[in-house]
Amino acid sequence: MIAENLKYLRTKNNFSQQTLSETLGIPRTTLGDYERGKTEPNISMMLRMARLFDVTVDELISKDLSHGQYEILKSEVLKVLAISVDEDNEANIELVDSKAEAGYLDDYQNPEYIKDLPRIKIPQIPKGTYRGFEIQGDSMLPIESGSIIIASYVERLKDVKQDRTYIIVSKRDGLVYKRINVNKKDKSLHLISDNELYHPYTLAFEDIDEIWEYYAHISFSDTKATLDTMVEDKLNDIQRKVTEIHLKVK
């Protein structure tokens, strides 16, 4: 498992081959041979790798680390469970569309499932682990239903920023795109829709499977038309409420 684990750990920790080879004090070609399984590191090098990535040598050589145990409350650390890489060993941006959502909730821990998802390319995107999610519904207008949210993986709950938007994956609610406020005292997230017609609700830390922070989105409609529709809906809602008040007063 050394070759696969080394490639996985390097990508997970955002190391390029050049950076990791310099950190380990070996030529890049040697690291490439390790990752391709052409040669294996000696025990001294395996110890150095294990210390760097905070794993045991036994785990490095005998366990598929991409299937690692998911933890959240004990350490409050969210771990990347499965990623795929391209021919240059750079992390892909997999796309989870509406048809794939149910399967994703069941198999997000399975590298074989993840590597079979369609992929998209975003030029000059910063280093990191990204995924694309197609959102449905109008709870986050003006971002319309059918838009694709490009989001970066959040590894630690303490990295979640107040009042920012995230994709939250949970078995309870599925895949949702919401604005987040963190309640550390109650160990929960307060999830808020930008569309005021939808009421906020809470999700306990222990129910969270993954969190992805908004980076960009791809829309397939005219933004101005969407905003005009929002304004029209808001005016209609105001008119309805005024009519109700008028009837009550009468």
C-alpha positions as CSV (number, residue, x, y, z in Angstrom):
1,M,0.0,0.0,0.0
2,I,3.0,2.4,0.2
3,A,2.7,3.7,-3.3
4,E,-1.1,4.5,-3.1
5,N,-0.9,5.8,0.5
6,L,2.1,8.1,-0.3
7,K,0.2,9.6,-3.3
8,Y,-2.9,10.0,-1.2
9,L,-1.2,11.6,1.7
10,R,0.8,14.0,-0.5
11,T,-2.3,15.1,-2.3
12,K,-4.4,15.4,0.9
13,N,-1.8,17.6,2.5
14,N,-1.4,19.8,-0.6
15,F,2.2,18.9,-1.3
16,S,3.6,19.0,-4.9
17,Q,6.0,16.2,-5.7
18,Q,8.8,18.8,-5.7
19,T,7.9,20.2,-2.3
20,L,7.5,16.7,-0.7
21,S,10.8,15.4,-2.2
22,E,12.6,18.5,-0.8
23,T,11.0,18.0,2.6
24,L,12.1,14.3,2.7
25,G,15.5,15.1,1.3
26,I,15.2,12.9,-1.8
27,P,15.2,13.6,-5.6
28,R,11.8,14.1,-7.1
29,T,12.5,11.2,-9.5
30,T,12.9,8.9,-6.4
31,L,9.6,10.1,-5.0
32,G,8.0,9.5,-8.4
33,D,9.3,5.9,-8.3
34,Y,7.8,5.4,-4.8
35,E,4.4,6.6,-5.9
36,R,4.4,4.4,-9.1
37,G,5.5,1.4,-7.0
38,K,8.7,0.9,-9.0
39,T,10.8,1.1,-5.8
40,E,10.1,1.1,-2.1
41,P,11.6,3.3,0.6
42,N,13.8,1.9,3.3
43,I,12.8,1.7,6.9
44,S,14.5,5.0,7.7
45,M,12.6,6.8,5.0
46,M,9.3,5.2,6.0
47,L,9.8,6.4,9.5
48,R,10.4,9.9,8.2
49,M,7.2,9.7,6.1
50,A,5.2,8.4,9.0
51,R,6.3,11.2,11.3
52,L,5.6,13.8,8.6
53,F,2.0,12.6,7.9
54,D,1.3,11.6,11.5
55,V,0.6,7.9,10.7
56,T,2.3,4.7,11.9
57,V,4.7,2.8,9.6
58,D,2.3,-0.2,9.9
59,E,-0.6,2.0,8.6
60,L,1.6,3.3,5.8
61,I,2.5,-0.1,4.5
62,S,-0.6,-2.2,5.2
63,K,-3.7,0.0,5.4
64,D,-5.6,1.8,2.7
65,L,-5.5,5.3,4.3
66,S,-8.0,6.7,1.8
67,H,-10.6,4.6,3.6
68,G,-9.6,6.2,7.0
69,Q,-12.1,6.3,9.9
70,Y,-14.3,9.5,9.8
71,E,-14.0,11.5,13.0
72,I,-15.7,14.7,14.1
73,L,-16.5,15.1,17.8
74,K,-13.6,13.5,19.4
75,S,-11.0,15.6,17.8
76,E,-13.3,18.1,16.0
77,V,-11.3,17.4,12.9
78,L,-12.9,16.7,9.5
79,K,-10.8,14.4,7.4
80,V,-10.7,14.1,3.6
81,L,-11.9,10.6,3.0
82,A,-11.6,10.1,-0.8
83,I,-10.1,12.1,-3.6
84,S,-8.9,11.3,-7.1
85,V,-5.9,12.7,-8.9
86,D,-5.1,13.5,-12.6
87,E,-2.2,12.3,-14.6
88,D,0.0,15.0,-13.0
89,N,-1.0,13.7,-9.5
90,E,-3.0,16.9,-8.9
91,A,-6.4,16.7,-7.2
92,N,-9.4,16.6,-9.5
93,I,-12.5,18.7,-9.1
94,E,-15.3,16.1,-9.1
95,L,-18.8,17.1,-9.9
96,V,-21.7,15.9,-7.8
97,D,-24.8,16.6,-9.8
98,S,-28.4,16.2,-8.6
99,K,-28.6,12.7,-10.0
100,A,-25.5,11.6,-8.1
101,E,-26.6,13.1,-4.7
102,A,-28.2,10.0,-3.3
103,G,-25.2,7.9,-4.3
104,Y,-22.8,10.4,-2.9
105,L,-24.4,10.3,0.5
106,D,-23.9,6.5,0.6
107,D,-20.4,6.3,-1.0
108,Y,-18.5,9.6,-0.3
109,Q,-16.0,7.4,1.7
110,N,-15.4,5.1,-1.2
111,P,-12.5,6.1,-3.5
112,E,-13.8,3.9,-6.3
113,Y,-17.1,5.8,-6.3
114,I,-15.3,9.2,-6.1
115,K,-13.0,8.5,-9.0
116,D,-15.9,7.7,-11.3
117,L,-17.6,11.0,-10.8
118,P,-17.4,13.5,-13.7
119,R,-14.7,16.1,-13.4
120,I,-14.4,19.8,-14.3
121,K,-11.4,22.1,-14.7
122,I,-11.2,25.6,-13.2
123,P,-8.1,27.4,-14.5
124,Q,-5.7,29.0,-12.0
125,I,-7.6,27.8,-8.9
126,P,-5.6,28.0,-5.7
127,K,-4.1,24.8,-4.2
128,G,-6.6,22.8,-2.3
129,T,-9.2,20.0,-2.5
130,Y,-12.3,21.2,-4.4
131,R,-15.6,19.6,-5.4
132,G,-18.5,20.9,-7.5
133,F,-22.0,20.5,-6.3
134,E,-25.2,21.1,-8.3
135,I,-27.8,22.8,-6.0
136,Q,-31.5,22.5,-6.3
137,G,-34.3,24.8,-5.1
138,D,-34.6,28.5,-4.5
139,S,-33.4,28.8,-0.8
140,M,-30.2,30.6,-1.8
141,L,-31.4,33.1,-4.4
142,P,-30.0,34.9,-6.3
143,I,-28.0,31.7,-6.9
144,E,-30.5,29.8,-8.9
145,S,-31.5,26.1,-8.8
146,G,-29.2,24.1,-11.2
147,S,-26.1,26.3,-10.5
148,I,-22.9,24.5,-9.6
149,I,-21.1,25.6,-6.4
150,I,-17.3,25.1,-6.5
151,A,-16.2,24.6,-2.9
152,S,-13.1,23.8,-1.0
153,Y,-12.9,21.1,1.7
154,V,-13.0,22.1,5.3
155,E,-10.8,19.8,7.4
156,R,-11.4,21.3,10.9
157,L,-14.6,22.7,12.4
158,K,-12.6,25.6,13.9
159,D,-11.9,26.7,10.3
160,V,-15.6,27.4,9.6
161,K,-16.1,31.1,9.3
162,Q,-19.2,32.8,10.7
163,D,-21.9,34.0,8.2
164,R,-20.2,32.4,5.2
165,T,-21.8,30.0,2.8
166,Y,-21.0,26.3,2.7
167,I,-22.1,23.0,1.3
168,I,-23.0,20.8,4.2
169,V,-23.3,17.0,3.8
170,S,-25.2,15.0,6.3
171,K,-27.3,11.8,6.4
172,R,-30.1,13.7,8.1
173,D,-30.6,16.5,5.5
174,G,-28.6,15.3,2.5
175,L,-26.7,17.9,0.6
176,V,-27.6,21.5,1.4
177,Y,-26.1,24.9,0.5
178,K,-26.5,27.4,3.4
179,R,-25.1,30.3,5.3
180,I,-23.5,29.1,8.6
181,N,-23.3,30.4,12.1
182,V,-21.4,28.2,14.5
183,N,-22.7,27.6,18.0
184,K,-19.8,26.1,20.0
185,K,-21.7,26.0,23.2
186,D,-24.4,23.7,21.8
187,K,-22.0,22.0,19.4
188,S,-24.2,22.8,16.4
189,L,-24.4,24.8,13.2
190,H,-27.2,27.4,12.6
191,L,-28.1,27.0,8.9
192,I,-29.6,30.1,7.2
193,S,-31.1,30.5,3.7
194,D,-30.5,33.8,1.9
195,N,-34.1,33.5,0.8
196,E,-36.1,34.8,3.8
197,L,-39.0,32.6,2.9
198,Y,-37.1,29.6,4.3
199,H,-36.7,29.4,8.1
200,P,-33.2,28.8,9.7
201,Y,-32.6,25.5,11.5
202,T,-29.8,23.8,13.4
203,L,-27.6,20.7,12.7
204,A,-25.5,19.1,15.5
205,F,-21.8,18.6,14.9
206,E,-22.2,14.9,15.3
207,D,-24.6,14.8,12.3
208,I,-22.1,16.4,9.9
209,D,-20.4,14.2,7.3
210,E,-18.6,16.8,5.2
211,I,-18.3,20.6,5.0
212,W,-17.2,22.5,1.8
213,E,-16.6,26.2,1.7
214,Y,-18.0,28.3,-1.2
215,Y,-15.2,29.4,-3.6
216,A,-17.1,30.2,-6.8
217,H,-20.2,29.2,-8.7
218,I,-21.2,28.5,-12.3
219,S,-24.6,29.8,-13.3
220,F,-26.6,29.0,-16.4
221,S,-29.1,31.8,-16.5
222,D,-29.4,35.6,-16.7
223,T,-28.6,37.0,-13.3
224,K,-30.5,40.2,-13.9
225,A,-33.6,38.2,-14.8
226,T,-33.2,36.3,-11.6
227,L,-32.9,39.4,-9.5
228,D,-36.0,40.9,-11.3
229,T,-37.9,37.8,-10.5
230,M,-36.8,38.0,-6.8
231,V,-38.0,41.7,-6.6
232,E,-41.3,40.8,-8.2
233,D,-41.8,37.9,-5.8
234,K,-41.0,40.2,-2.9
235,L,-43.4,42.8,-4.0
236,N,-46.1,40.2,-4.4
237,D,-45.4,38.9,-0.9
238,I,-45.6,42.4,0.5
239,Q,-48.9,43.1,-1.4
240,R,-50.3,39.8,0.0
241,K,-49.4,40.7,3.6
242,V,-50.9,44.3,3.2
243,T,-54.1,42.7,1.9
244,E,-54.3,40.4,4.9
245,I,-53.7,43.2,7.3
246,H,-56.4,45.3,5.5
247,L,-58.9,42.5,5.8
248,K,-58.2,42.0,9.5
249,V,-58.6,45.7,10.2
250,K,-62.0,45.7,8.3
